[in-house]
């Protein structure tokens, strides 16, 4: 599985732009795994309201199960920051 981090999300990943990982069951378990790798602050950021959003193979997770959206070995997960406009 490939995880891609965009924009300000990379501030939490020590500037890593992508990561290849073994299978994980869902977005929720992926967040736990990333929290262990990059720290509790990153995990909190991922779970925070309006901080970022997730795509699995180009589809928003809210249409396919939210945090419980299933993941597969061949999936690409993109984590993008929300953009504020003013």
Secondary structure, 3 states (H helix, E strand, C coil): CEEEECHHHHHCCCCCCEEECCCCCEHHHHHHHHHHHHCHHHHHHHHCCCCEEEEECCEEHHHCCHHHCECCCCCEEEEEECCCCC
